[in-house]
Amino acid sequence: MQQFDIIQKSLDLKNHFLGMAAHDIRSPVGNIYSFCQLFLRGTIGNLSPEQQKVILNMKDMTMHTLQLLNDLLDMSAIEHGSLNLRPKPASVLSLLRQRIEMHRLYAQEKNIEILLEEEPSLILYCDPQRFGQVLDNMLSNAIKYSYPGSRVWLRSSLENQQVMIEIQDEGQGLSAEDQKRLFTPFERLRSKPTGGERSTGLGLVIARKIVDAHGGTMACESELGKGTTFKIHMPQAISENLNNSVPVAS
């Protein structure tokens, strides 16, 4: 028991340090990203084609670093039990449509079609911002690992008095071995993004923990070479919830 306590304290110290480091580093990295945007807009002067290429690469690397820092902060909050949720009734249709619109340009760049099959009247009881983060990650992943010219489906339905949301793609699929490691932090799977995109290795882990914190579940169904489907089951808003909160506007 004493050895377990020592290990637990070491893990807590590590998570605390990562959280502090990510918080302190995020501001200067954000400033670098802002300066890159100023350069690319020509605010500070005209750039040669070669200079533009360098600044664009710097901007992309900085954006990836910011995503990693945000993921580390989320992981730190989750590990410390300080992931504060503000649940209220939210229209599933509105949440899905908002996320599709946010990722439309990304999908178009890869010639990927996003299809929505919804049950319009479903109301979900969740923290809209945090659950939106889950949908962002799942939809982004589906596009990231899908082939150009393929399709991604978002579906919503009511199953056993719970709201079920499916995200299905026609991508590479996952091996049985990769599925075992899917929700392990920083794991690198055999499947690779089809457009050379980067990954922090934390997005799916955070998404599942946010779903867990809502009292929901997330599962993966996949076969190598035949695409992947993620199924999320979440609490449905009941009459008591509806009396206390206002649904998300469409």
Secondary structure, 3 states (H helix, E strand, C coil): CHHHHHHHHHHHHHHHHHHHHHHHHHHHHHHHHHHHHHHHHCCCCCCCHHHHHHHHHHHHHHHHHHHHHHHHHHHHHHHCCCCCCCCEEEEHHHHHHHHHHHHHHHHHHCCCEEEEECCCCCEEEECHHHHHHHHHHHHHHHHHCCCCCCEEEEEEEEECCEEEEEEEECCCCCCHHHHHCCCCCCCCCCCCCCCCCCCCCCHHHHHHHHHHHCCCEEEEEECCCCCEEEEEEEEECCHHHHHHCCCCCC
